[in-house]
Amino acid sequence: MRDKIVAGNWKMNNDLAQTEDLLAKIKSLRSEKAGVRVIVAPSFTNLWHAFESLRETSVEVAAQNMNENENGAFTGEVSASMLTSVGVKSVILGHSERRAIYKETDELLAKKVDAAFNNDMEVIFCCGEELEDRKSENHYEVVKSQLEKGLFHISSDAWKNVVIAYEPVWAIGTGETASPEQAQEMHAFIRKTISEKFGAEIANDVSILYGGSVKPANAEEIFAKEDVDGGLIGGASLKAEDFLAIVAAI
């Protein structure tokens, strides 16, 4: 049975004091929900503090990115072993903002995936199409290509350390809206694509999260879809009450 997961991507928000405040609220307000993994992804500077603060809880800590190299002259970068040394065992890779703003390619992401696995990390691998891809009805091919180039070189055994996060980039901050039915269609397609390469057992065990502006008001309807196993939450994860309401909706 695949995991139900709600992961909060805090992006470049929250200094140390704000991080302390948000973590304290999450700990005080959260009620345990069996079978649901809850993950938060603060900025690099606050990862250690978050890990220490949450050590006695079931809430996990993930990084928002990492470098593909183990060490070296890469000013400003952070390696997988640096993350694991402070207790971080999961990393988000291929987020739409990393792809769009920092021009991360599928080939680069494949190297990052390998670096994560070499350090026994879990990968939350993001994929998703832009507005022009959706309008040209090329969205399935775009997502399939991202999966094939970024993940399909890994072994069957490595899939136990993979979570997929589907981001309909065209529905985030554009005024366009993605329906729960559209989310389900793409999640089912992703699962089918994995199944064709690695078999139905692996495909059915992979958690696929939805990352398209999930909020307390729409979470229950989205999470009710058969192939939606949770969410990668952006803005709503910065307010403890909203984030935990989304967790409760699973």
N, C-alpha and C positions, 0 to 999 in steps of 0.2 A: 504493500500500500504506500503510495507516494505521500511525501510530506506536504502539509499545508503550511505556507510561509507568508508572513508579512514583513517586508524589509523596508526600513526608512532610510532613504538616501538624503542626507542633510546638505549635500553639495557644499558650496563655499559660504556657509552660514554658521554662526555661533562661535563666539570666542570662548575662553575657558569658563568664565562665570556663567555665560548663557548655557553652555554645555552642562555644567553642574546643575543648574536650575532645571533644565529639561529632563535630565536623567533622574533627578530626585522626584519630579512629578510622575514620570513613567513608573518608577518603583513604587510610589505611594498609591497611585491610582489603579495599577494593573492588577487584575485578578487572573489567576492561572487558568488557561484553557487547554484542556488535554488535546494533544495531537497537533498543536499549532506552534511552529517555530516563529519567534519574534527576533528580528535582527535590526540593529541600528548601525549606520555608517557615517560617523563624524569625520571631520577633516583630519589630516595626518597629525596635526599638533595635539589633538585631543584623543587619539586612539588609546594611548596608554591609560590616561585618566578614565576613559569610558570603560576599559577592560577592568580596571581596579574597582571602579564604582559598582559594576554589574557582576563582579566575581561570584557573589553569593546568590545570584538570581539565575533564572533560565534564559534571560535575554542575552543574545549573542552580539558580538561586535564584528563588523566587516570593514574593509578598506574600500575606498571609492576608485582606486586605481593602483597600479604599480608598474615598475620598469621591467622590461624583459630580460635585463642582464642581472647577474648575481652581485656584481660590484664593479667598481672602476671609476673612470673620470666622466661621470654623468651628473654634472652639477644640478642640484635641486631635485634629484630623483630618489625614489625609495624602492628597495628590492623586496622580493618575497621573504627572504630570510630575516630582513629587518622587521617586517610585519609579524612574522611568527615569533620573533624574539620578545615581542611585547604582548603576546597572547592572541594575536589576530589570526584566525584560521580560514577566513573567507575573504574574497575580493571580487568587486564588481569590475567586469571588463567589457569594453565595447559599447559603453553608454553612448547614446546618440550625440550628446554634447562633446564627448571625446572624439567621436568620428567626425563631427561637423566642424567644431572649432579648432581642434588640434590635429585634424587630418589623419587620424589613426586608421590605417588600412587593415583589411582582413588578414594580410600576410603578417603584419606586425602583431595583430591580436593573437594569431596562432602561436607566435613565439612567447607571448605573455601567458597564454594558456599552459604551454609546456613548462615555463618557469614556475608557475603556480603549482602544477602537479609535482614537479621535482622537489617542491618544499611541502608536499602533503597538504596543500590548501584546497579548499572548495572554491569553484569558480561560479559566479553568477554572471552568465554570459548574455549580454543584451543584443537584440536584433530588432529591426524595424524599418519601415519604408517612409520616405519623404512624401510630401503632398503630390508632387509631380508624378511619382511612381504610382500612387493610388489613382490619380486621375487618368493616367495612361493604361490602367489595369495591368501594370507590371509588378504589382506589390508582392505577389507570390514568388516570382522569380528572384526579386531582390532579397527577400528573406531567406529563400533557399540557398542562394549564393553565399550570403553571410554565414549561414550555418556550415555549408560545405567547406568554405575556405578557412573558417576560424576554428571549427571543431571536428570535422570529419576525419582528420588525420589521427585522432586519439584512439586508444585501444578500447575494446568493449568494456573492459574492467574499469577504465577511468570514468565511465559515465556515472558511476555511483557518487562522484564528486562534482557533478555538474547540475546547476539549476539554470533554466532558460528564463529570460525576462523579455517579453515582447513589448516594444514601444511603438505605437502608431505615431510617429513623429508628426504626421500631418494633422493630428488631433490635439496637439499640445501647444497652446498659446497661439492658435491660428484662427480661432473662431469656428472651426469645423468641429463636429462632434462624432466620436466613435460610439456606436451602439454596443450593448452587451452581445448582440448577435454577431456583429463584426468581429468582436474580440474572440468569441467562440470559434468562428470560422477560421481565423488565423491560428489559434492555438491547436485546433484539430489538424490543420495543415502541417504545422510544425511537428506534431507528434507523428503524423503519417510519414513525413520526410525522414525523421529519425528511424522509424520502423523499417522503411525501405532499405536503409543502409545497415542498421544494427539489429533489427529484429523487433518484434512486437513486445517482448518482455522488457527490454531496455527502454523502449519508447514509453511504455505504460508506467514505468517506474520513475520517469523524469518529471520533476515538478516544473510547471511552466507558469510564470507569474505575469500578470498584466500590469503594464506601466503607463497607462494612458489617463492621467489625471483622476485617479481614484480618490473619492471623497466619502465621508460618512453617508451622504445622501444617496450615492449610487453603488456603494460597495457590496451590499447584500445581493443586489440584482446581478452584478458582474460575477461575484464569487459563486453564484448558484449555477453557473454554466459548467457543463460536464468536464471540460478540459482546462478550466481556469483554476489553478491551485493556490491562488493568493495574489499578492500585489507587490510591486516595487513602487514605493510611495515617495513622492517628492515633497511638494509644499505642505501637504497635510501632515507630514511626519514631524514638522517643526512645532506643532502644538500637541501636547500630550493627550489632551481630551479627544481631539480628532483622530490621532493615530490609534489610540486604544479603542475608539469606536469602530474603526476599520478592522482592527484585530477581532473585535467581538462579532463582526458581521460574517466572519468565515464560518 
